[in-house]
Amino acid sequence: MTDLTFPEGWGDPSDDTWQDPEQAEKPEPRRWVWDAMEPADRAERLVQLQQWVTWLRTTHELHKEIPECWYRHSAVLERMTALYAGWCRAYINPTPGRDHAELEWITALDSAIPRMKLAACASGHDPKRPPQPVSDTGFTDFLSSAWVTRPAQHPAEAEAALQHP
């Protein structure tokens, strides 16, 4: 009898868990509903988002358009979250058949930029200054704020329960 080899990731068919990876159930995508996140998850994902926003501000030269305190403003935080989730779908996990996903993402970025500037912060920032590093003290302080550490509660809890009983 010869040894059979299976494609990497398939495992052994005599094992009860054997299945073609293409047919395997894909995990439920993680949603970015800030209010529904547990505090530790919220803090972890804020750090992840902050690192990406730093990259975005630098790569796309948006330090004049995206305020350094973007994470303190819910409207900008939500836009950054949506842009990040869309960027991940376009560049990391592209959907088959969406041949222009990257271009669509750039178009979405362009349309979001005018909404990033906040009149309340206009006088408190120097737009000529380069983006702050990831170790920004204000961001570190924000991670221990009441907003980050509060208990999870989905804003559409009743509807979510109906959709996913």
Buried (B, 14 or more C-beta within 10 A) or exposed (E): EEEEEEEEEBBEEEEEEEEEEEEEEEEEEEEBBBBBBEBEEBBEBBBEBBEBBBEBBEEBEBBBBBBBBBBBBEEBBEBBBEBBBBBBBBEEEEEEEEEEBEEBBBEBBEEBBEEBBBEEBEEEBEEEEEBBEEEBEEBEEBBEEEBBEEEBEBEEEEEBEEEEE
